[in-house]
Amino acid sequence: MSIQIITDSGSDLPHSYLQKHNIAFLPLLVHFNGEEYEDFITIEPKQVYDAMRNGQIVKTAQANPLKMKELFTKYAKENRPCLYIAFSSQLSGTYQTAMAIRSEVLEEYPEFQLTIIDSKCASLGQGLVVMKAAELAERGMPYNLLCETIASYCRHMEHIFTVDNLEFLARGGRISKTAAMVGGLLNIKPLLHVEDGKLIPLEKLRGRKKVLKRMVEIMGERGDDLQKQVIGISHGDDEEAALELKQLIEKTYGCTRFFITEIGGAIGAHAGPGTLALFFLNKYIEV
């Protein structure tokens, strides 16, 4: 029986892709206006960004544990081997909940093969890993080798991103409100990356053009065999900036394979509209 790939909306993969490749999906939850929404299912990213632009406070929560247990149990009954690639445990409690529910399901179905990987990734960094897992599963890679390969992909995935407005990081407690105010006045754009699953500031630059140029430079410093890779770019309702970044990368490194997507509400609620993120491997893995 073929291996079932599972992910959550932390991966920011569009539904069309998930459906085409039969990837099971657990939505994270988005709250505002007194309502609860399922990321990418009952609310679209643009609705979240528009609400934020209008001053609404948007909060998020991990995937629904009951729906998670229903999904795991469904595949356990089918005795179908599963690989769940989860949103970074440093950014959401979804991974920890999934591990607890896995233990519950295994009590009833002890033969069930369910590997849960803490991707330590976010947005399309996680998404690129999920895409590779689906590809390898479709090619018939054995279960244990698939799990090992995907764990390695997670370890080597780089995330370089910037936000347009520091206010939203301040709301989420990532930076101080004073730093956000001063940064806004000086047109300072922070560069951040993900280290061991956590968001870590890298540099501060003034102006969007300098930020894009520096993102491409860092890509050259850290990337490996970039022309062979699928390069991921995700954005917070700013496709124009994503395409500008793509063109810079094409011109600088000759890359031809890109996957561009919009950042969903669960991540966008913390990063805000105008966020731009770049993803690539620091060690190319030939499989």
C-alpha positions in Angstrom: 0.0 0.0 0.0 1.3 3.5 -0.9 2.6 5.8 1.8 0.2 8.6 2.9 1.8 12.0 3.3 0.2 14.3 5.9 0.9 17.9 6.7 -0.7 21.0 8.2 -1.4 24.5 7.0 2.0 25.7 8.4 3.3 24.4 5.0 1.4 27.1 3.1 0.8 24.7 0.2 -2.2 25.5 -2.0 -5.2 23.1 -1.9 -4.9 22.4 -5.6 -1.4 21.0 -5.0 -2.5 19.0 -1.9 -5.4 17.4 -3.8 -3.4 16.7 -6.9 -0.8 14.7 -4.9 -3.2 13.2 -2.4 -1.6 14.9 0.6 -3.7 14.8 3.8 -4.1 18.2 5.4 -4.7 19.5 9.0 -5.6 23.2 9.1 -4.3 25.4 11.9 -7.0 27.7 13.4 -7.4 31.5 12.9 -9.4 33.7 15.3 -10.7 37.2 14.8 -14.0 39.1 15.0 -15.2 36.5 17.5 -15.1 33.7 14.9 -12.9 30.6 14.5 -11.7 29.7 11.0 -9.8 26.8 9.5 -6.7 28.1 7.7 -7.1 27.8 3.9 -10.4 26.0 4.2 -13.0 28.4 5.7 -10.8 31.5 5.3 -8.5 32.7 2.6 -5.2 34.5 3.3 -6.3 37.8 1.8 -9.2 38.0 4.3 -6.7 37.7 7.1 -4.4 40.4 5.6 -7.3 42.8 5.0 -8.5 42.3 8.6 -5.0 43.1 9.8 -4.7 46.2 7.6 -8.0 47.4 9.1 -6.5 47.1 12.6 -8.2 43.9 13.7 -6.3 41.6 16.1 -5.9 38.1 14.6 -4.9 35.2 16.8 -4.1 31.6 15.9 -4.2 28.2 17.4 -2.9 24.7 16.7 -4.7 22.2 14.6 -7.9 20.6 16.1 -6.9 17.5 18.2 -10.2 15.7 17.5 -9.8 16.1 13.7 -6.2 15.0 14.0 -7.2 11.8 15.9 -10.0 11.1 13.3 -7.4 11.4 10.5 -4.8 9.2 12.2 -7.5 6.6 13.1 -8.8 6.5 9.5 -5.4 5.5 8.2 -4.7 3.1 11.2 -7.9 1.2 10.3 -6.6 0.9 6.7 -3.2 -0.1 8.0 -1.7 2.5 5.7 1.8 3.7 6.6 1.9 7.5 7.2 4.4 10.2 7.4 3.3 13.5 9.0 5.6 16.5 8.3 4.6 19.0 11.0 5.0 22.7 11.5 8.0 23.6 13.7 7.5 22.7 17.3 9.1 26.1 18.2 6.3 28.0 16.5 3.2 25.8 17.3 2.0 23.1 19.7 0.7 21.1 16.8 3.7 18.7 16.7 3.5 17.9 20.5 -0.3 17.3 20.2 0.3 15.0 17.2 2.8 12.9 19.2 0.3 12.6 22.1 -2.5 11.5 19.8 -0.2 9.1 17.9 0.4 7.3 21.3 -3.4 7.1 21.8 -4.0 5.7 18.4 -1.2 3.1 18.7 -2.7 1.7 21.9 -5.7 0.6 19.8 -3.8 -0.1 16.5 -0.2 -1.2 17.6 0.8 -2.2 14.1 0.1 1.3 12.6 3.1 2.9 11.0 3.0 6.6 11.7 6.2 8.7 11.7 5.8 12.3 12.8 8.7 14.6 11.9 9.1 18.0 13.6 10.2 19.8 10.5 11.7 22.7 12.4 10.4 24.5 9.2 7.7 27.0 8.4 5.7 28.2 5.4 7.1 27.0 2.1 10.2 25.7 3.8 8.0 23.1 5.3 6.0 23.0 2.0 9.1 22.1 -0.1 9.8 19.2 2.2 6.3 18.0 1.9 6.5 18.3 -1.9 9.7 16.2 -1.9 8.0 13.6 0.4 5.0 13.3 -2.0 7.3 12.9 -5.0 9.4 10.2 -3.3 6.3 8.4 -2.1 4.8 8.5 -5.6 8.1 7.0 -6.9 7.8 4.1 -4.5 10.6 4.8 -2.1 10.6 2.4 0.9 9.0 3.8 4.1 12.1 3.8 6.3 14.3 5.4 3.7 11.6 8.0 2.9 11.4 9.0 6.5 15.2 9.3 6.8 15.5 11.3 3.6 12.8 13.7 4.6 14.3 14.3 8.0 17.6 15.2 6.2 15.7 17.6 3.9 14.3 19.3 7.0 17.7 19.8 8.5 19.1 21.4 5.4 16.2 23.8 4.6 17.1 27.5 4.8 14.5 30.2 5.5 15.4 33.8 4.8 12.5 36.3 5.2 11.6 39.9 5.8 8.5 41.7 7.0 7.1 44.9 5.7 5.8 46.3 9.0 7.4 45.6 12.3 4.2 46.3 14.2 2.9 42.7 13.6 6.0 41.1 15.0 5.7 43.4 18.0 2.1 42.3 18.6 3.2 38.7 18.7 6.0 39.6 21.1 8.8 38.9 18.7 10.2 42.5 19.1 9.5 45.4 21.4 6.9 48.0 20.5 9.5 50.7 20.8 11.7 48.9 18.3 8.8 48.6 15.9 7.9 52.3 16.1 11.5 53.4 15.5 11.9 50.9 12.7 8.8 52.1 11.0 10.0 55.8 11.2 13.4 54.9 9.7 12.0 52.5 7.0 14.0 49.7 8.6 13.3 46.2 7.2 14.6 43.3 9.3 16.0 40.1 7.8 15.3 37.0 9.8 16.0 33.3 9.4 15.0 30.1 11.1 17.5 28.3 13.3 16.5 25.1 15.0 12.9 25.9 14.3 13.0 29.4 15.9 12.8 32.8 14.3 16.1 34.6 14.7 16.9 38.1 13.6 19.8 38.3 11.1 20.3 41.9 9.9 18.5 45.3 9.6 18.5 47.2 6.4 16.8 50.4 5.2 14.5 50.0 2.3 13.0 47.2 0.3 15.5 47.1 -2.6 18.4 46.6 -0.2 16.6 43.8 1.5 15.9 41.9 -1.7 19.5 42.3 -2.8 20.7 41.0 0.5 18.3 38.0 0.5 19.8 37.0 -2.8 23.4 37.4 -1.5 22.7 35.3 1.5 21.2 32.6 -0.8 24.5 32.5 -2.6 26.5 32.3 0.6 24.4 29.5 2.0 22.9 27.6 -0.9 24.3 24.5 -2.6 23.8 23.6 -6.3 21.0 26.2 -6.5 20.3 25.6 -10.2 19.3 22.0 -9.4 16.8 23.0 -6.7 13.2 24.0 -6.6 13.4 27.5 -5.0 10.5 28.4 -2.8 9.1 32.0 -2.4 6.1 32.8 -0.3 4.5 36.2 0.3 1.9 38.0 2.4 -0.4 39.4 -0.2 2.5 40.9 -2.2 2.9 38.8 -5.4 4.7 41.7 -7.1 7.6 41.5 -4.5 7.7 37.7 -4.9 8.1 38.0 -8.7 10.8 40.7 -8.3 12.7 38.4 -6.0 12.3 35.5 -8.5 13.7 37.6 -11.3 16.7 38.7 -9.2 17.5 35.0 -8.4 17.1 34.0 -12.1 19.4 36.8 -13.2 22.0 36.1 -10.4 22.1 32.3 -10.3 20.3 31.0 -13.4 17.7 29.1 -11.4 14.8 27.9 -13.4 12.6 25.9 -11.0 10.4 28.0 -8.6 7.4 27.4 -6.5 5.6 30.6 -5.4 2.7 30.7 -3.0 0.8 33.0 -0.6 1.5 32.8 3.1 -1.6 31.5 4.9 -3.5 33.1 7.8 -1.9 31.0 10.5 1.6 32.4 9.8 0.5 35.6 8.2 -1.3 36.6 11.4 2.1 36.9 13.1 4.2 38.2 10.2 1.7 40.5 8.5 0.9 41.7 5.0 4.0 42.4 2.9 6.0 39.5 4.3 8.4 38.0 1.8 10.2 34.6 2.4 12.8 32.6 0.5 13.5 28.9 0.9 16.3 26.7 -0.5 18.6 23.8 0.6 22.1 24.5 2.1 23.0 21.0 1.0 21.5 19.6 -2.2 20.4 16.1 -1.7 20.2 14.0 -4.9 17.5 11.3 -4.7 
